[in-house]
Amino acid sequence: MGFFLLSGAVSALPAQAGAPTLPPLPSYAVTLTAYNAVPEQTDDDPFVTASGAYSNPEVVAARSRDLAADLPFGTIIEIIGPSDPDNSCGFHIVEPIIGYRIIADTMNARYTDRIDILFSTNSNYRMADGRTKNAGNVLGICKGATVRVVGHVDITRPGRLPDTQEELAMLVNGGPALALNK
């Protein structure tokens, strides 16, 4: 199945049978990290992203500034964990809450080739030693992750952004776009 990428409205549309084969969707090798919408990890207004969208931990991701041309605000990405079995990051643990993400924020200029997943401050895991850790700390630094572009939404219209992973997945998978008629 292919997708047509259009600017503006949601653009994850299934290709028609017999239609010409589309080129592969762009993918990027990145280091994957995480953050929370708190002043210590953002700026003075942690609930507003660099794009002006609400810092929704269900769907938001940030990208390093060097990826701005390839992953502009509104790009929907799929995140694929590191393939190296010796990678010590916790991707496999937090993968169920990552889902698809919308690029809506920008990282500090000191980082390159990096995607930062916004997690809720309440996304906690009980560790084997009994301690509780936030999903961002469980994820850690994942080198060798891949992000694949799977669509685009018009981020200039925040009321039309998906609020949940379910709504975002419906858009990517060609389901009804009822969530966008807000």
Buried (B, 14 or more C-beta within 10 A) or exposed (E): EBBEBEEEEBBBBEBEEEEEEEEEBBEBEBBBBBBBBEEEBBEEEBEBBBBEBBBBBBBBBBBBBBBEEEBBBBBBBBBBBBEEEEBEBBBEBBEEBBBBBBBBBBBEEEBEEBBBBBBBEEBBBEEEEEEEBBBBBBBBBBBBBBBBBBBBBBBEBBEBBBEEBEBBBBBBBBEEBEBBEE
